[in-house]
């Protein structure tokens, strides 16, 4: 949709600019809660997506929460006029994929522009990428790997619900996986075990350390041919990170150069 803020516009946002205008659809909401040593601050957090791979964390505090919350509904297009870009206080809690968060201020104008139609994006087949390349993506992609840590429900305090948590490996690195809508009984019916090869579709979250791959539900996961021996799976201890991927690429380049020499 042309109305949504473009990647180029989002990439050029300057920190501490208080006149930012953005349009995106809501793809995540965290219920209002109180934080601080004495629970004295009220916070409401939601996420806007531009439909082109960018996800922005929006922060609302104290008196502004009651003004903003009624407008925020999942998959609705929101127009924010007059928000401020700030560096996240704790990068591990930034669940957007840009290096800033946007803060609603007393002069911010919030408008709902109707429901976002997902038809255009649902018809696009996610690209299948190599395990090592997933950190360089920003849209929904499909990856393949072997189950290292089998999936089980884990309570997520920020989401106020249980999600499925596990990990995949390519035999050299491991990657944490979060399944947002996880049903343990349905998962058990799949009869997946450690070492089984699966493919899944989702988005990488690289603004946290270590990064993790977000899958929406079990329909985005399926078993494929292949199995990794237990003795290989249990020896994988290195987490997939950009630095490790870059080092691996450099090593491969060096090995090729040595062969040529």
N, C-alpha and C positions, 0 to 999 in steps of 0.2 A: 504493500500500500504506500502510495506516494506521500501520504499525510504523515507517516511515521518518521521520526528523526533519523537521518542517515548515519551510517558508520563514520563518514568523514566529519560530520558535524560533532558527533560524540567524541571522536579522537582529538578534536581541536578545542575542547572545553578546557578552560584555565582554572586552576585551583583558586578558591576564594572569590570567584566571580559570583556576584549575588543577583545577576540579571539573566540567569539561564532560563531558556524556554525549551521544553521537551515534550514530545508526544510519543507514547508507547502503549502497549497493551499489558495489563496486569497478568503476570504468569506465576506469581507467588505472593502469599500474604502470611504474616506472622501476627498472631493475636496480640493486642495491647497488653503490656505488663509493666510492673514497677521494678526499677533497678536502683542501685546505689546502696551504700552502707546501711541506710535507714529506710530503704525502699521509697525514697523521696522523689524519684523521677519517673514519670510515665513515658513509655516509649511505644511507638507503633512503627513497624517496618513492613514495607512491601517492595515489589520488584517490577520494573517496567522492562519490556522486551521490545526491540525495534523490528523484530521479524526478520532480521538479517544477521543474526549471530551475536548481537550485543545485548547484555543484561545489566541493568543499573539498579543498585540498591538505593531505596528512598527512605530517609529517616524523618520521623515526625516525633516531636517532643512536647510533653506537658499540655499546655492549653490548646495547642494546635491539633492534638489528636482527635478531639471531639469534632472539630471542624472538618477534618480530612476523612476520617474513617467511613462515614456514610457513603462517600463517593467511590470507595475502592471495592470493586467486585472482580472476581477472577474472570479473565478473558475480556474485560471491558477496556476500551481505549480511554486513556487519561491524558489530559492536557494540563501540564504544570507550567505556570508562568511566574517567574521570579523565585526560583530556588537557587541555593548556593552550593557550589562544589567544594567539598572538603576531603582531605585525606582520611581514610578510615582510622579510627582510634586504635583498632586492633585488626590487622589485615586478615587474621584467621577467621574473623567474624564477618568479613565482607563476602557475601554470597553472590555478588555481581561478578562480571568478568572485565570490568574496567578499573583503572587504578584510582578511583575516587567514588564517593557516594554523594548523593544530592540531599540537601537538608531543606525541609519545608520551613519557611519563616512566616512571621505574622502578616506580611504583605503578599504572600504567595496566593495566586488565584488557581483554584482547582476546578476543572470541568470534566465531566464524563461525556464522551462523544459517541457512546453506543457500543454495542458488542463487536468484538473483533472476529471476523470470519476466518477460520483456519483452513478453508478449502484450498487456498493457493499454496500453503505450505505442506498440507497433507498429501498433495499429489506429487510432491518432489521426493524421489527416492533418495534416502540418505546415502552418502558416499561411503564405501567400504575402505577403511584406511588401515595401514599397518599398525601393529601394537605400539611400536616406538614413535610413530608419527602423530599419535592422538593428542599429544600436548600442544601441537601446532595448529589445532583446529579450533573453531569458534561456533560451529553450527552442529546440528544433529548428525552423527556419523555412526557407522557400524564397525565394531571391532571384533576380533576373534582372540580367544585365549583359553588357557586351561585353568580350571578351578583350583586355587590354592587354599583359600579359606572358604569353606562352604557357607552358604547364606543362611542367616538366622535373624530374628527380629531384635532390634536394639532400640531402646527408647531415646528419642531425640528431643531434648529440652526446648530447643528453639522452635521446633515445629509442633511441639506438644502432642506427639504421636510416635508410634513405633515405625521404623523403616527397616528394610532388609539391608544387612551389611555383610560384605564378604570381600574376596579379592580374586583377581585373575593374574596369571603369569604367562610369559612367553618362554620360560625356561631360564631367563637371565634376570629379568626385572619383575616386580610385582606392582599391581595397581589396585588401590582400594575402590570398591564399587558400592554405591548407595542406590537401593531400589525404593523409590519414594512411596509407592502404594504396594505394600508387600503383604501377601496372605500366606502364612506359614503352611496351612493345610494344602493349598494349591501348589506351593513349591515342593512339598514332600511328594506329591503325586507325580512330579517330574522325574523322581528317582535319580537325581544327580549326585555324583560322589566326587570326592577329591581326585583331581587329575582328569576329569571329563573335559572334553573340548566343547565350548559353547560360543555362540555369537550373540551380541547384544547391541542395541541401538540406544544412544543417549548423547549427552553433552559432557565435555570435560570441564571441571572446575579448577582453574589454575591459580586463582587468587589466594588460595590457602596452601599451607605447607604441612604435610605433603598434599599434592593434588589428588582429586578423586573424580570418578566418572559417575554421572547421575543418570539413572534409568528410571523412567516414569512408572512402569508396571511390568508384570511378568509376561505380558504379551510381546514385550520387546526383547525377549530372551528365548533362545532355542538351542537344543543340543545338536551338534554336528559330529561327523566322523572324526575320530582321533582320541587318543588318551595318552597322558604323560605318566610315566612310572612314578610311584610314590617316592622312591629314592632321589629322583630328580626334583620333584616338587618341593620336598622339605628342605632342600639345600638352597633354594632361592631366598635371599634375604635383602637384596638391594631394592629400594623403592624407586619406581620410575619418576624421574625428575628431569627438568630441562637440562640441567648441568650434566646428568648422566647420559642423556640422549646426545648432547653436543659432543661429549667426550667419545662416545661410541662412534659417532660419525667421523670424528677426527682420526680415530684409530683405524677405521675401515679405509679412510683415504690414505693413511700412512702405509697400511698393508699393501694397498694397490700400488702405491708409489714404489715400495720396496721390491715388489715383483717386477715392475717395469725396469728398475735399475739393475 
